[in-house]
Structure formats: C-alpha cells, structure tokens
Amino acid sequence: MSKTYEIDYDANTVIETLLFLVSRYQKNPESRVRLAIVEHMAMLEHHPSVTSDSLRNTAKRLQEFWSCDCDLKKREDFHQCLRPKDSVLH
C-alpha cells in the first residue's frame, strides 16, 4: 500500500478503532469495513510512535491478510488468506 498518511492521530486511537472494526466485521462482514481495517493497519504500520518492529511487521502482514479477496468465514478461504504471498517473512 503506497498511501501517505498525515500523522495527526494517536497510535492508541488507531488500535482502539481496529478492535472496533474487527468486531463490527465479525457481526456484519462488509467489504467497506474490511477496507477500513486494511487502511488502519497501514496507519499503524507507519505511525511514528510505533517503535516495535514486531508490531509494524504484524500490522503489515495483517494488511495482506485483510486484503485477501475471499470469504473469511469459510474455513478453506480463511486458511488460503493465511498463506504468505510470494514474500519473505521476517
């Protein structure tokens, strides 16, 4: 994802919003909620106050997971989305 984000938000707010979005998606899986999750993962990955490499890497990997074009409620699709896509894991 090559968006540039103006950083005027707190990292904790992004995490709180992500938790809300994931719980909302669980109740009503809409593509716009999934897109919001992907965008918030990117904001978390690039936030200047996030200094943990493992948190940044997790946010990056979860962006890929949530970007997967499949039905996450189906077991086989869910596991398909978990497979790494032609990238080296760190």
BALOBA-1460 file (C-alpha; in Angstrom, 3 decimals):
// residues 90
<rec num="1" residu="m" x="0.000" y="0.000" z="0.000"/>
<rec num="2" residu="s" x="1.642" y="3.251" z="-1.085"/>
<rec num="3" residu="k" x="-0.597" y="5.819" z="0.609"/>
<rec num="4" residu="t" x="0.938" y="8.672" z="2.532"/>
<rec num="5" residu="y" x="-0.693" y="9.416" z="5.867"/>
<rec num="6" residu="e" x="-0.710" y="12.734" z="7.648"/>
<rec num="7" residu="i" x="0.064" y="11.751" z="11.218"/>
<rec num="8" residu="d" x="-2.304" y="13.693" z="13.444"/>
<rec num="9" residu="y" x="-3.749" y="10.734" z="15.334"/>
<rec num="10" residu="d" x="-2.644" y="8.782" z="18.356"/>
<rec num="11" residu="a" x="-1.491" y="5.179" z="17.834"/>
<rec num="12" residu="n" x="-3.749" y="4.034" z="20.682"/>
<rec num="13" residu="t" x="-6.731" y="5.527" z="18.864"/>
<rec num="14" residu="v" x="-5.821" y="3.523" z="15.753"/>
<rec num="15" residu="i" x="-5.612" y="0.317" z="17.811"/>
<rec num="16" residu="e" x="-8.942" y="1.033" z="19.528"/>
<rec num="17" residu="t" x="-10.566" y="1.719" z="16.159"/>
<rec num="18" residu="l" x="-9.113" y="-1.504" z="14.735"/>
<rec num="19" residu="l" x="-10.613" y="-3.522" z="17.579"/>
<rec num="20" residu="f" x="-13.990" y="-1.915" z="16.916"/>
<rec num="21" residu="l" x="-13.765" y="-2.528" z="13.159"/>
<rec num="22" residu="v" x="-12.793" y="-6.184" z="13.560"/>
<rec num="23" residu="s" x="-15.684" y="-6.789" z="15.958"/>
<rec num="24" residu="r" x="-18.048" y="-4.993" z="13.565"/>
<rec num="25" residu="y" x="-16.801" y="-7.102" z="10.648"/>
<rec num="26" residu="q" x="-17.446" y="-10.248" z="12.680"/>
<rec num="27" residu="k" x="-21.114" y="-9.251" z="13.055"/>
<rec num="28" residu="n" x="-21.593" y="-7.908" z="9.545"/>
<rec num="29" residu="p" x="-18.842" y="-8.709" z="7.016"/>
<rec num="30" residu="e" x="-18.922" y="-5.802" z="4.569"/>
<rec num="31" residu="s" x="-16.182" y="-5.005" z="2.082"/>
<rec num="32" residu="r" x="-16.036" y="-1.354" z="3.197"/>
<rec num="33" residu="v" x="-15.328" y="-2.444" z="6.787"/>
<rec num="34" residu="r" x="-12.598" y="-4.754" z="5.526"/>
<rec num="35" residu="l" x="-11.085" y="-1.853" z="3.557"/>
<rec num="36" residu="a" x="-11.178" y="0.338" z="6.676"/>
<rec num="37" residu="i" x="-9.336" y="-2.414" z="8.581"/>
<rec num="38" residu="v" x="-6.640" y="-2.553" z="5.877"/>
<rec num="39" residu="e" x="-6.225" y="1.241" z="5.945"/>
<rec num="40" residu="h" x="-5.999" y="1.340" z="9.734"/>
<rec num="41" residu="m" x="-3.392" y="-1.441" z="9.689"/>
<rec num="42" residu="a" x="-1.356" y="0.712" z="7.296"/>
<rec num="43" residu="m" x="-1.733" y="3.730" z="9.574"/>
<rec num="44" residu="l" x="-0.499" y="1.627" z="12.495"/>
<rec num="45" residu="e" x="2.435" y="0.259" z="10.494"/>
<rec num="46" residu="h" x="3.616" y="3.753" z="9.535"/>
<rec num="47" residu="h" x="2.843" y="5.590" z="12.781"/>
<rec num="48" residu="p" x="5.968" y="7.344" z="14.120"/>
<rec num="49" residu="s" x="5.244" y="6.444" z="17.747"/>
<rec num="50" residu="v" x="5.137" y="2.724" z="16.951"/>
<rec num="51" residu="t" x="8.725" y="1.734" z="17.554"/>
<rec num="52" residu="s" x="8.245" y="-2.012" z="17.840"/>
<rec num="53" residu="d" x="9.420" y="-3.792" z="14.703"/>
<rec num="54" residu="s" x="7.255" y="-6.790" z="15.578"/>
<rec num="55" residu="l" x="4.135" y="-4.586" z="15.802"/>
<rec num="56" residu="r" x="4.967" y="-2.936" z="12.476"/>
<rec num="57" residu="n" x="5.569" y="-6.336" z="10.852"/>
<rec num="58" residu="t" x="2.330" y="-7.703" z="12.308"/>
<rec num="59" residu="a" x="0.369" y="-4.696" z="11.011"/>
<rec num="60" residu="k" x="1.931" y="-5.186" z="7.572"/>
<rec num="61" residu="r" x="1.103" y="-8.908" z="7.489"/>
<rec num="62" residu="l" x="-2.440" y="-8.274" z="8.694"/>
<rec num="63" residu="q" x="-2.898" y="-5.744" z="5.884"/>
<rec num="64" residu="e" x="-2.156" y="-8.574" z="3.457"/>
<rec num="65" residu="f" x="-4.500" y="-10.913" z="5.314"/>
<rec num="66" residu="w" x="-7.416" y="-8.465" z="5.338"/>
<rec num="67" residu="s" x="-6.743" y="-7.529" z="1.699"/>
<rec num="68" residu="c" x="-7.319" y="-11.140" z="0.678"/>
<rec num="69" residu="d" x="-10.277" y="-11.330" z="-1.679"/>
<rec num="70" residu="c" x="-12.053" y="-14.284" z="-0.113"/>
<rec num="71" residu="d" x="-14.781" y="-15.175" z="2.350"/>
<rec num="72" residu="l" x="-13.022" y="-15.176" z="5.719"/>
<rec num="73" residu="k" x="-15.915" y="-17.083" z="7.291"/>
<rec num="74" residu="k" x="-15.200" y="-20.143" z="5.140"/>
<rec num="75" residu="r" x="-12.507" y="-22.302" z="6.693"/>
<rec num="76" residu="e" x="-10.707" y="-23.073" z="3.423"/>
<rec num="77" residu="d" x="-10.726" y="-19.408" z="2.353"/>
<rec num="78" residu="f" x="-9.501" y="-18.312" z="5.775"/>
<rec num="79" residu="h" x="-6.512" y="-20.651" z="5.583"/>
<rec num="80" residu="q" x="-5.841" y="-19.541" z="1.997"/>
<rec num="81" residu="c" x="-5.543" y="-15.951" z="3.229"/>
<rec num="82" residu="l" x="-3.082" y="-17.004" z="5.922"/>
<rec num="83" residu="r" x="-0.613" y="-18.369" z="3.377"/>
<rec num="84" residu="p" x="2.217" y="-15.953" z="2.585"/>
<rec num="85" residu="k" x="2.083" y="-14.431" z="-0.870"/>
<rec num="86" residu="d" x="5.440" y="-14.563" z="-2.696"/>
<rec num="87" residu="s" x="7.064" y="-12.513" z="0.046"/>
<rec num="88" residu="v" x="9.804" y="-13.191" z="2.514"/>
<rec num="89" residu="l" x="8.637" y="-13.250" z="6.123"/>
<rec num="90" residu="h" x="10.898" y="-11.512" z="8.625"/>
